[in-house]
Amino acid sequence: MSIVAGIDLAGSHRRPTGIAFLENWQVIEVKEVYLDEDIISEVKVTQPKLIGIDAPLTLPRGRRGVEDKEGPKFRLCDLELRERGIKFFPITLGPMRSLTLRGIILKEKLEKLNYRVVEVYPGATQDILGIPRKSRGLSLLREGLRRLGVRGVKEGLSGDELDAITAAITVQLYLEGKAEFIGDPTEGLILIPKG
């Protein structure tokens, strides 16, 4: 089986980013890091086949930049999430602008190193798979991940680490043919589990 990675990216280098690596549904490493260089170092050591990043990795078509106040607010993939009843924060929301910019830059850095990167959304994965989001309690999310069959989910993991594991699960499901992309490929796609 291949190693997959999940990254629960923070919008700022001052806040922790969760990063998790799974192999055949087994957590082989999970931790918090801060800098893009730390993320890239972890990826280089582990060499995942596919990386899922929890951050918007593209802008809505017609939007000139993250600070553009006039451009479109949603991508087609965002609208599809909303149609499915999955709650999310729009790219135009204050903290989401810095997260989006960081996500786009990190994706470019990783792709230059020949890693395949996709956008994921742990909240969507958790909703679709019927496990609680971290806002309902870390112990409930941890137990939900264990019930799905993820091995190595230890006590005491942060919400960022649990969301990173969820991001990696989404990628694992894709490799097993159990996840799909939604959105417009010319604008941006989000990978979610098949319903």
Secondary structure, DSSP 8 states (H G I E B T S, - for coil): --EEEEEE--SSTTS-EEEEEEETTEEEEEEEE-SHHHHHHHHHHH--SEEEESS--S--TT--STT-SSS-S--HHHHHHHHTT-----TTSHHHHHHHHHHHHHHHHHHHTT--EEEB-HHHHHHHHT---GGG-HHHHHHHHHHHT-B---TT--HHHHHHHHHHHHHHHHHTT-EEEEEETTTEEEEEE--
